[in-house]
């Protein structure tokens, strides 16, 4: 029998991030998918899933023990089953359509993969529609739930590492697809980001979403550089180095590893300061999805604030649009 306090979850789109990536997960490993994270949280029950591919739907529902499976949105409506939380895990070009459809189901919260849409205008429109109906719209910019990023934000706010001198980031696979992650957590960490220069585009994966070199400026005129890394066909890369007054912090492998280097006296050049070789530690990025689900629960049950919303996603998307529209010098 279900816990009466459990919130029902519906997953639309039964692909990798929906749950397939966790199907071979070791028991002790952190869940990195919607089905994996919601299934492990005792406050939720994944009780519905939808996909137009019958074989994928069957495999997904069977593995996760999901009672209600649907081939179409019309089937969900006909079922009259209520869902408190709806996860949108369908392909990006279907996100907007799926969210608009789900408004008629009146869930408490919609948790959508990013980007909500390639069109900023559409994102603003759907955000307004959700607000009018009192439906919370969460966007899965996972690093806003990364404990290392949150701690770094606290250190920046308290100035415990001294002033930020510069930031260098590395990415590929498109400014909107991957670059928006960087712009989102730069907004979170530093804020007041302005676009200064944009290079010629590199189409390393998407024909409509180029990877570009971007010079930005954060609050207090902090210089920020987004560097196009290896071609996306070579390998995926998303990393960051922040140079502080008292040292350097590097986020590697998208947050799976961190390296911290401190200032010390040079043992070769007298009177000079240098950075030591640093210490490497394992990052907590893989806990982000579980943290997101916990944040959703605390928001719905206790009125906590959401770490990542459509409003914060719009801020990152707006920077992407400025970058894509900026005249190439």
Secondary structure, DSSP 8 states (H G I E B T S, - for coil): ---TT-EEEEEE--STTTTGGGTT--TTS---SHHHHHHHSTTEEEEEEE-S-HHHHHHHHHHHT-SEEESSHHHHHHHT---SEEEE-S-HHHHHHHHHHHHTTT-SEEEE-S-S-S-HHHHHHHHHHHHHHT-EEEE--GGGG-HHHHHHHHHHHHTTT--EEEEEEEE-S-IIIIIHHHHHHHHHHT---EEEEE---B-SS-SSS-B--EEEEEGGGEEEEEEE-S-TTT---EEEEEEETTEEEEEEGGGTEEEEEEEEE-SSSTT-EEE---EEEE--GGGHHHHHHHHHHHHHHH----SSBHHHHHHHHHHHHHHHHS---
